[in-house]
Amino acid sequence: MNDEVVVVTQDRARSRTGWVGDPVQVVAAPRHNQQPTGSVTVLSDDPKVGLLLQDGARVQVSLRGEHLIGGRVTSWRTEGTVNQRTVTFEVCDDWERLAGMLAWPVPGSPVTDQSAAEYRELSGPCESVVKTLVAENATRLGLPVTVAPDQGRGEQVSVRARMDVLADLVAPLADTAGIGIAVVADQAGWTVDCYVPQRWPTVLSEAGRTVTDVQVCHRRTTATRVVVGCDREGVERTFRAVSDPGREHSAGVVAEVFVDARDLKSDEATFDDSWRARAEERLAAGAAASGVALTLAESQTVRYGGPRGMHVGDTVTVDIGGGTLVTDVLRSATLSWSRDGTTVTPVVGQRTDDPDTTLAASVAALARALRQQQTRR
């Protein structure tokens, strides 16, 4: 396997217990502002199997001296015949820490006394807002989470939190503001920090021999007008709307959708900004989307990871053929190392034909809608 890839095993306290020296396969899937995952496959008689089967076992994968993914083993399975049986351990990255915290309206008070504010409201640079939410709720839970010093990066954002899952709350903020969020473990606990993606300078193409395969998918426009319903019920509701005439002209369709935002009150000072932000979010979700999956031909000048390599979150331009260029965010990458070789498959833009991604987005949207319904009561 690639000597630049290091796989370390840890116990539940994040102490190193060893390293996997001869895996059958290692797969890492870093993702920008989403849940990264991975897996490690070893022969069933590998001495590290016992360590990985322990409750709370963890795996850290690094590439070219940089952290790639790391987290707890969530499941395992065996395959093959007696003499060549393998065990595959699935790994869930520590990003899940953000998915395991709620953003309380009054994080400094006990759960029986949350009446001081209906929402936790914050405004400012995205990094400042994200780190404040993480710090106060990690402190509330007594978790060993360190928030890296705030550098005030990212565009200005506003947020209203009321028992929202922290990951669902901060990921869209970071995405819109142009920064990324990372959670990395050490023996003391977990560190949450932000990063600023870069623009990759080289156009990737089959003709330029920087990629060996390109797959493109596209999804049509599903929303051109958004109606937002605010305030209470029935005739007491307040409605607002936005539209995108340019999108309607280019798509040749009028597509109107509704957003239930009864948690927004028309007599609040921030009402105009709040309903418009909710509408723009839904309008963006209904835009036409394209995604490009490509197999990277790694070299000394074009590679994933390391000080000079591309990373998730970077803006990448791909020539998909015929001189057509697609420029978008490198949302995710699947890196696979085995005894047969290395495969690196970045995904630029939104991969609309990936059932796992589509299902995850649908489940997240449904869960968010249900939470909003519940917290409005």
N, C-alpha and C positions, 0 to 999 in steps of 0.2 A: 504494500500500500504506500501511498505518497508519504515521504518522510516529513513533509511540512504539516501533516495533520497529526494532532496529539489528542488522544482520548483518555481522560482521567476519570477514575471512579471515586466516589465520595460516600460517606455515611450520612445519616440524617442531620448531623451537626455540621455538615459541609467540610468535614476533615477528609483529607485525601487518604484513600485506602489502597490505591495502586493505579496502574495504567494498563490499558488494553493494547498489548504489543502486537498481536496477530489476528485482527478481526477478519471475518469473512467479508463483511461490508459495513460501511458507516454512511448514513444518510443524514444530512443536515439541511433544514429548510428555514433559513432566516427570513423574516418578513418585516416590512416597514410599517410600524404602528399597528401591527396585528400579532396574533399568537404564533411564535415560532415553534417548530417541532423537530423531531429527529428520531433516529433509531440506530441501534448497534446490534449487529449479528455476529455471533461467535459459535464455534463448534461446541457441542454439548459437554465435551470433556475439558473445555478451557477452564483453567483454575479461577478465572474471574467470574464464572457463572455464580458461584456461591455468594460473592460480594454483591452482585447485581440482584440476587434474589432476596436479599435482606429487606425488611420493611424500612422504607425511607431512603433506599439507595438512590444515588444521584449520579449523573454523568455530565462532564464538561468536555466540550469539543472546541479546540482552537485551531486556527489555520494561519500559518506563517506568523506566528507569535501574537495573533489577535484572537480575542474571544469571539466565538462564532455562535454557539448555542450552549445552554447549560440548564439543567433542571432535574426534577425527580423522574424516576422510572415509574410509569403509570400502568403498564401492562407488559406481558410477555407471551410468546407462543413458540412452539417447537415445530420443526418440519424435517422431513427426510428419513432415510433409513437408519438402522442402528449404528452403522459404522460412520455415516456422514450426517448425522442428525445435527441440526443447528438450532440455536435459541436466539430469537430476536426480541430485544428489549426496546419498547417505545418510550421516548423521552418527551416530556412537556417542559418547555422553556420557562424560566422564572418570570417571564412576563405575566404568568398566571397570578402572580402576587397582586397585580392591579385588578385582575378579575375577581379576586377574593375579598375586596374591600368595598364598602359602601361609602358614599359621600354624604355624611349626615348634615342636616340643616344647621345644627349647633354642635359641632364636634367636641367642644369643650365641656359639654354638659352630659349628664347620664341620660340613658335612653328614656327614662320616665319623665324627663324635663326637657323636651325639645320645643317648647312653646315660645321661646324667645324670638324665633324667626321662622317664617314659613319656608324660606330657601336660604342656602348659603350662596350669596351673590359675590362674585369677584370680577374685576376687570383689570386689564393690564397686558404687558407682553405675555405671550402664550407660555413661555418657560416659567415665568413667575407664577402664573395662575396654576399651572400643572403641579409645580413643586409645592406650592402652598397647600393644595388639596391633598397631595400625597403625604406631606409631612404631618398635617394635623390629624388625618385619619389613621396613619400608621402609629402615631403617638397615642391616639385614643385606644387602639387595639393592643398597645404594648409590644409591637413588633420591632425586631432589631433592624429597622430600615434607616439607612443614611441617605439623606437627600444632598446631592452635590451642590456646591455653591451656585447661586442663581446669577446668570450672566445676562438676564433680560433679553434673551433671543426670541425671535419669532414676531409675527405681526400682533397687533392689538386684538384681544378677544374679550368676550364677556360670557359668563356662565352662571346658570342658576341650578344649584344642586339640591335634590331632596331624595335621599336614599337611592340615588342612582349607582349602578355598578361603576366603579372608578374607571376601569378600562374603557367601557362604553362611552363615558363622559369625556375623557381626555384625548382618546385617539382621534376622533374627528376634529377636535380643536387643533391638535398638533398638525394633522394633515393639511388643514386649511391654512394654518399659519406658516407652513414651510419648514417645520422642524420634525425630528424624530425623538422617540422616547425609548430608552433601554433600561433593562433591569438586570444587573449582574451580581452574582453571589460571591462572597468571600467567607472566611471562617468567622468573621464577626457578624455577618448577616447579609443584607442585600443593599446595594447602592442603586439609587434611581438617578439617572442623568438624562440630559437632552443632547442631541447632536444636530449639526447643520449639514444636510446633504450637499453634494457637490455636482457640478456638471461634468460628465465624462467627455473628454475632448475628441475622442475618435469615433467616427461614424462606423457602426458595425454593419457588415454586409457579407454575403456569400462571395461576391466578386472580390472583395478585399481579403478573403480568407481569414476573417476574424470570427466568423460563425460557419457552421457546417449544415445548419438546417434552420428554417424559419417557418413558423406556423402562425397565421393571422386569423383572428375571429372578430366579429363585429355584432353589436346589438343596436337595434333601431331606437329612435327617440320614443319615450313613453310618457313624457310630460312636457307641455309647453305653457300651461297656465295652472296656477295654484291658488285655491281658495282656502283661507285659514279661518277656522271658527274659534273664537275666543270667548271669554266670560263664561256664563252659567249655562242654563238650559233653555230650550224653546225660544220664545220671543225675546228673551233677555240676552241672547247671544249677539256678539259683535263679529261681523265678517269683514275681512280684508282680502285683497287679491293682487297677484303680480302675474305678468305674462312676458313672454319672450317672442316678439314678432319676428325677429331674425331667424330664430329656430323654426318657427312655423313656416316661414318662407322656404328655408332650405330643406326641411323635412317634408313639406307638402301636406301637413296634417295639423289639426287643432286637437290637442289632448289635454283635457282639464281634469285635475285631481284635487282631492280634499285632504286637508290636514286638521285633525282634531287637536286644538291647542287651548282647551278650556282652562288650563292652568295659567294662561296669560290674561291679565286684567286690564281693561281699557282705561282705567283711571290711574294706572301706575305711570310714573314719569318715564320709565324705560319702554313703554308699550310699543311705540313705533319701531324702535330698533329691534325689539324682541320678536314681534310677529313677522317682520320682514326677514330676519335671520332664519326663522323657522321655515318661511316660504322659500327662501333662496336655497336652503339645505335640500328641501324636497325637489326643487327644480333641478338642482345639480344631480340628484340621484336619478332623475328621469332623462338625462341627456343621453344622446347616442354615445356608445362606448366601444372602444377597440382595444384589443390586447394582442401582444406579440410574444410568443414563446420561442426562444431560440437556443440552440445548442452552441455553447461558446467554444471556439478553438483557442484554448489558452496558450499564451506565449509569454515571453519576458515583458512585452509591452502591453498586452491585453490579457487581463486575468481578473479573477474575483478574489477579493480579500488582500490583506497585507497593506503596507504603507502606500503603495502606488497602484493598488487595485481598485476596481469598482466595488460599491457596497449598495445594499438595499437603501432606497431613498434617493439615490443619485438620479439625475436627469440624464437619459440616454437617448441617442438618436440611432435608429435602425433603418437601413435601406431594405425595404421589403420586396424590391424588384421593380424594374422599369423606371428607375429614378425616383420612385415614391418614397419619401422619408417620413418616418413616424417618430416624433419626439415626445417622450412621456417619462413618468417616474418608474424606476425599477422597483416594482412593488414587492417582489419575492424572488427567491432563487432556490433551486434544489440542487445540492451538491452531493454526489454519490461517489464514494471511493470503494473499490473492491479489488480482488486479486486479478480481475480482468482489465482494470484501468479506471480512469477518472472521467466522470461526466458532470458538466456544469450547465444547468438549464435556467437562465434568468427569465423572468416574466416582466415585460415592459407594458405598463398600462393595466387595464382591467381585463383579466382573462374571463370572458363571459361564457366560455364553453367548458369550464372546469367545474364538474358537479360538486366537488368538495367546497370550492370557494363560493359557489352560488348558494349551496345549502347553508354554509356558515353565515353568509350575509343575510339570508332570509330568516334564519333562526335569531340572529342578533337583532334584526329589525323588529321581529315579532315580540321578542322579550322586552325590548325597549318600549314598544307601544303599550304592552301590558303594565310595565312599571309606571309609565306616565299616567295610565288610567287609574292605577291604584293610589298613586301619590296625590291625585287631584281631590280625593275624597276628604 
